[in-house]
């Protein structure tokens, strides 16, 4: 896993989702993960995502406001790492308007030909990392856990349909 380009993060400012075992090949999970246009079909947290998924490109998202328990908010982060089939990462860069910085890593680990594991992390970075963790860590964890479970369900559904299609032909 060292080739995944995930830096070391301070565990006190790192949110990690549950790890889900998915009964689908990693390439199916990857296809679901990078099909941003279909996020509204399955993702409870990221209701819309638009990006070219090129390194440095923006990922414009509409997210469920887990902090308030209702509503949405927009967020723009930037693609910072891609290892096809294994890792999709984007980051929130600190600016003069907002000193907050973070990096989200979504990791797929193949188990065998038809199974894999998925988890995601959000590393809060910079001078405000501990404050951000204290203010948002609990709801980010819930949002990422919900996303992991939804990705599992969607990926297994897609894989099931692919197998059914092969059986018909």
C-alpha positions as CSV (number, residue, x, y, z in Angstrom):
1,X,0.0,0.0,0.0
2,X,3.0,2.3,0.2
3,X,2.6,3.2,-3.5
4,X,-0.7,4.9,-2.7
5,X,1.0,8.2,-1.9
6,X,-0.9,8.8,1.4
7,X,1.2,11.0,3.7
8,X,1.5,10.5,7.4
9,X,-1.2,12.4,9.3
10,X,-1.5,13.3,13.0
11,X,-3.9,10.7,14.4
12,X,-5.4,13.4,16.7
13,X,-6.6,15.3,13.7
14,X,-7.6,12.4,11.4
15,X,-11.1,11.2,10.9
16,X,-11.3,7.6,9.5
17,X,-14.5,6.0,8.3
18,X,-15.4,2.4,9.1
19,X,-13.8,-0.1,6.7
20,X,-16.4,-1.9,4.7
21,X,-15.9,-5.2,2.9
22,X,-17.6,-5.0,-0.5
23,X,-18.7,-8.0,-2.5
24,X,-17.6,-6.5,-5.8
25,X,-14.3,-6.2,-7.6
26,X,-12.2,-3.1,-6.9
27,X,-12.7,-2.0,-10.5
28,X,-16.4,-1.9,-10.0
29,X,-16.1,0.1,-6.8
30,X,-13.7,2.5,-8.6
31,X,-16.1,3.0,-11.4
32,X,-18.8,3.9,-8.9
33,X,-16.5,6.2,-7.0
34,X,-15.4,8.2,-10.1
35,X,-18.8,8.4,-11.7
36,X,-19.5,11.7,-10.0
37,X,-22.7,12.4,-12.1
38,X,-24.4,9.4,-10.4
39,X,-23.6,10.4,-6.8
40,X,-27.1,11.7,-6.2
41,X,-28.3,8.1,-6.8
42,X,-26.4,6.7,-3.9
43,X,-24.5,9.1,-1.7
44,X,-26.2,10.4,1.4
45,X,-23.4,13.0,2.0
46,X,-22.2,14.2,-1.4
47,X,-25.4,15.1,-3.3
48,X,-23.6,16.5,-6.3
49,X,-20.0,16.5,-7.4
50,X,-18.6,18.0,-10.6
51,X,-14.9,17.6,-11.7
52,X,-12.7,16.4,-14.5
53,X,-10.8,14.4,-11.9
54,X,-7.5,15.6,-13.2
55,X,-4.8,16.4,-10.7
56,X,-5.2,20.0,-9.6
57,X,-8.8,20.3,-10.9
58,X,-11.6,21.5,-8.6
59,X,-14.2,19.1,-7.2
60,X,-17.3,21.2,-6.8
61,X,-19.6,19.5,-4.3
62,X,-23.0,20.0,-2.7
63,X,-22.9,18.3,0.7
64,X,-25.5,17.3,3.2
65,X,-25.1,19.5,6.3
66,X,-24.5,16.8,8.9
67,X,-23.6,19.4,11.5
68,X,-27.1,20.9,11.5
69,X,-28.9,17.8,10.6
70,X,-30.6,19.5,7.7
71,X,-29.9,21.4,4.5
72,X,-26.9,21.5,2.3
73,X,-23.7,23.5,1.7
74,X,-21.3,23.8,-1.1
75,X,-17.6,23.0,-1.0
76,X,-14.8,23.2,-3.5
77,X,-11.7,21.0,-3.0
78,X,-8.9,20.1,-5.5
79,X,-7.8,16.7,-6.8
80,X,-4.4,15.9,-5.3
81,X,-3.8,12.1,-5.9
82,X,-5.2,9.4,-8.1
83,X,-4.1,5.8,-8.3
84,X,-6.7,4.2,-10.6
85,X,-8.6,1.5,-8.8
86,X,-7.0,2.2,-5.5
87,X,-7.0,5.9,-4.4
88,X,-8.9,9.1,-5.0
89,X,-7.9,12.1,-3.0
90,X,-8.8,15.8,-2.9
91,X,-7.9,18.6,-0.6
92,X,-9.2,21.8,0.8
93,X,-6.5,24.4,0.5
94,X,-6.1,27.1,3.1
95,X,-6.7,30.6,1.8
96,X,-6.7,34.2,3.1
97,X,-10.6,33.9,3.4
98,X,-10.5,30.5,5.1
99,X,-7.4,29.2,7.0
100,X,-8.8,25.7,7.1
101,X,-7.0,22.9,5.3
102,X,-7.8,19.2,4.9
103,X,-7.2,16.2,2.7
104,X,-9.6,13.4,2.0
105,X,-8.3,10.0,0.9
106,X,-10.6,7.3,-0.4
107,X,-8.9,4.0,-0.4
108,X,-9.9,0.7,-2.1
109,X,-8.0,-2.4,-1.2
110,X,-8.5,-5.5,-3.3
111,X,-9.2,-8.7,-1.3
112,X,-9.6,-11.1,-4.2
113,X,-11.1,-11.1,-7.7
114,X,-14.6,-10.3,-6.5
115,X,-14.1,-8.5,-3.2
116,X,-12.4,-5.4,-1.8
117,X,-12.3,-3.1,1.2
118,X,-13.0,0.6,1.2
119,X,-12.4,3.3,3.8
120,X,-11.9,7.1,3.7
121,X,-10.0,9.5,5.8
122,X,-10.1,13.3,6.3
123,X,-6.9,14.7,7.7
124,X,-7.3,18.2,9.1
125,X,-4.1,20.2,8.5
126,X,-2.4,23.3,9.5
127,X,-2.5,25.6,12.6
128,X,-6.3,25.1,13.0
129,X,-6.3,21.3,12.7
130,X,-7.2,20.5,16.3
131,X,-9.9,23.2,16.4
132,X,-11.5,21.8,13.2
133,X,-11.3,18.3,14.6
134,X,-13.0,19.3,17.8
135,X,-15.7,21.2,15.9
136,X,-16.4,18.9,13.0
137,X,-14.8,15.5,13.6
138,X,-17.9,13.8,15.0
139,X,-20.2,14.7,12.0
140,X,-17.5,14.1,9.4
141,X,-17.0,10.6,10.8
142,X,-20.8,10.0,10.6
143,X,-20.9,11.3,7.0
144,X,-18.0,9.2,5.9
145,X,-19.4,6.0,7.6
146,X,-22.7,6.6,5.9
147,X,-20.9,7.1,2.6
148,X,-18.9,3.9,3.0
149,X,-22.0,1.9,3.6
150,X,-23.8,3.5,0.7
151,X,-20.8,2.9,-1.6
152,X,-20.8,-0.8,-0.6
153,X,-24.5,-1.1,-1.3
154,X,-24.3,0.7,-4.7
155,X,-21.2,-1.2,-5.8
156,X,-22.7,-4.6,-4.9
157,X,-25.9,-3.6,-6.8
158,X,-23.9,-2.6,-9.9
159,X,-21.8,-5.8,-9.8
160,X,-25.0,-7.9,-9.4
161,X,-26.5,-6.3,-12.5
162,X,-23.2,-6.9,-14.4
163,X,-23.3,-10.6,-13.5
164,X,-27.0,-10.8,-14.4
165,X,-26.2,-9.2,-17.8
166,X,-23.4,-11.8,-18.4
167,X,-25.7,-14.6,-17.5
168,X,-28.3,-13.5,-20.1
169,X,-25.8,-13.3,-22.9
